[in-house]
Amino acid sequence: MPVDEIERRRERTRVRDTAVIIYTSGTTAMPKGCELSHEAMTRGPVERAARRFRTADHDVTWGGGPLFHIGSLAPFIGSVGTSGTYLTDVVFEPGRALDLMEREGVIAAWPWFPAILQPMLDHPDFSPDRLSSLRKMLLIGPPALVERVQTLFPQVEVMQACGMTETAGIFALCGPDETPEQRATSNGKAVPGVETRIVDLETGKDATHGKVGEILVRGYCVMDRYYRAPEKTAETLDADGWLHTGDLYAMTPDRRLTFKGRAKDMLKVGGENVAAIEVESYLCNHPSVRIAEVVGRPDERLDEVPVAFVELVEGTALSEAELIDFCTGKIASYKVPRAIYFLAANEWPMSATKVDKRALRQRLESDQTAMPSK
C-alpha cells in the first residue's frame, strides 16, 4: 500500500474505531476476539505511564509476557506514548530475564502473575541487589507473595490491579497512598473514567459491601464487541454498557476491590460457596508451597469438594497429610482440600501467562491416579 494512502487512512481514523482484535486466553472457554478501540488501547496505558508509573525522565519498563497478551501490550503502548524504553524477549527464561533487567537498569516491572515472578525470585542467580534500579512493580498474587516482594524490594512501590482483555487491560489499580497491607490484600480502586459494580450472583442486584459477587465494568476501556460473535456479545455487554466479566470480587465501603476468583472457579461444597482463590491463598502461606491451584472434584454427597494441585519450593519436602493438617482447624472444614496432587515446575498446564485450570479439571476427571499424591 502506498505511503500516502496509509496517511490518508490514518487521518480518517476515529478514536472509537476498532484498533485491534485481541483474543482471550481461552482457559475457561473457547478464545473470543475482543474488538478494542484506539481510545481503549491508548488512553489508559499512556495516562498511567505518564502520571502513575513514571519515576524518571526516561523510564525503562520490563514485561514478562508475550506482546499478544494485553498485560504486556498495554505497558508497551504506555512506554511508546511516553518515549520510554520497553524490554521484552523472544522467550521467557528466568535467568535470562534477570540478566536483561539488570543490564538495562529496569525501573518498572510488569511480571503480572506468580507464574512469571516466582521462577525469577527462586532462581539461583537472583539477588535483590541486581535490580537496585527498580521502583515500580505490577503484580497480582496471593498476600504471601506480595509481602515477600515488598520485603525483598523495600524501595519498590508494589501495585496490584484488576484487568482483563475485555477492558484493554487495567480497570482498577492500587493508589499511591495505600498501605503495604492494603496492597497485599486488595487490588485497588477503579481508575479515572471507569465505573465498577459488584452484583449478587443470584439476584443480579448490587451486593452489600464485603459480599462476593460478579464485578461489572463500564467505561472508555471496555471492548465494543466480540468479533463475529453477536450472541456472546449480548451475553456479556448489557443495554446500559456494563461488561459482565465473570470475575468475582468484594468491595469495601471506600470502593477498594479484592479479587475472589472466576465465577467458574467458585465451588459449591454441600451448598456452601467456596472461592478457590481463598483456599489457594491459604495454602501459599505454607513456607514449602510455591504454587497452589484448587479445582472442584465431583462428590456424591456434597456435589463437589476442593482438590489442590501444588508445586513445592525446591529442596523442601511435604506430604499430603501434612498439608491437609496445615489447613485443618485454620479454615472452614468444607474448604479443606480432600486431596493434594504434587506437580513439578514443568508439569503445569499453562496458557500464555496463567495455569490452565480447565486442563487440571480434565486431568482429574480422566485419570486421578496418573498423578499420585506424595
BELRA-V175386 format. One record per backbone hydrogen bond with DSSP energy under -1.0 kcal/mol. NH is the residue of the N-H (numbers start at 1). CO is the residue of the C=O. Records with the same first field share a line. If there is no record, write none. Layout:
# BELRA-V175386
NH->CO ; CO
This chain:
# BELRA-V175386
6->2
7->3
8->4
9->5
10->6
11->7
12->8
13->10
17->14
19->36
20->36
22->34
24->32
34->22
35->225
36->20
38->17
39->15
41->37
42->38
43->39
46->42
47->43
48->44
49->45
50->46
51->47
52->48
53->48
61->85
62->108
63->87
64->110
69->66
72->69
73->69
74->70
76->72
77->73
78->74
79->75
80->76
81->77
83->80
84->79
85->59
87->61
97->93
98->94
99->95
100->96
101->97
102->98
103->99
104->100
106->101
107->60
108->60
109->136
110->62
112->138
113->111
116->113
117->113
118->114
121->117
122->118
126->123
130->127
131->128
132->129
134->131
135->107
136->107
137->157
138->109
139->159
140->112
146->142
147->143
148->144
149->145
150->146
151->147
152->148
153->149
156->153
157->135
159->137
162->172
164->169
167->164
168->165
169->164
171->162
172->162
173->189
174->160
178->175
183->179
184->180
185->181
186->182
187->257
189->173
191->171
194->191
195->218
197->216
199->214
200->205
204->200
207->198
210->251
211->208
213->249
214->199
215->247
216->197
217->243
218->195
222->219
223->166
224->35
227->33
229->226
233->229
234->230
235->231
236->232
237->233
238->242
241->238
243->217
244->236
245->215
248->261
249->213
250->258
252->256
255->252
257->188
258->250
260->248
263->246
265->262
266->263
267->274
269->272
270->302
272->269
274->267
276->265
278->275
279->275
280->276
281->277
282->278
283->279
284->280
285->282
286->283
289->286
290->311
291->311
293->309
295->307
297->305
299->303
303->299
304->302
305->297
307->295
308->339
309->293
310->341
311->291
313->288
316->313
323->319
324->320
325->321
326->322
328->324
330->327
331->327
335->332
338->306
341->308
343->310
347->344
351->354
356->349
357->355
360->356
361->357
362->358
363->359
364->360
365->361
366->362
367->363
370->367
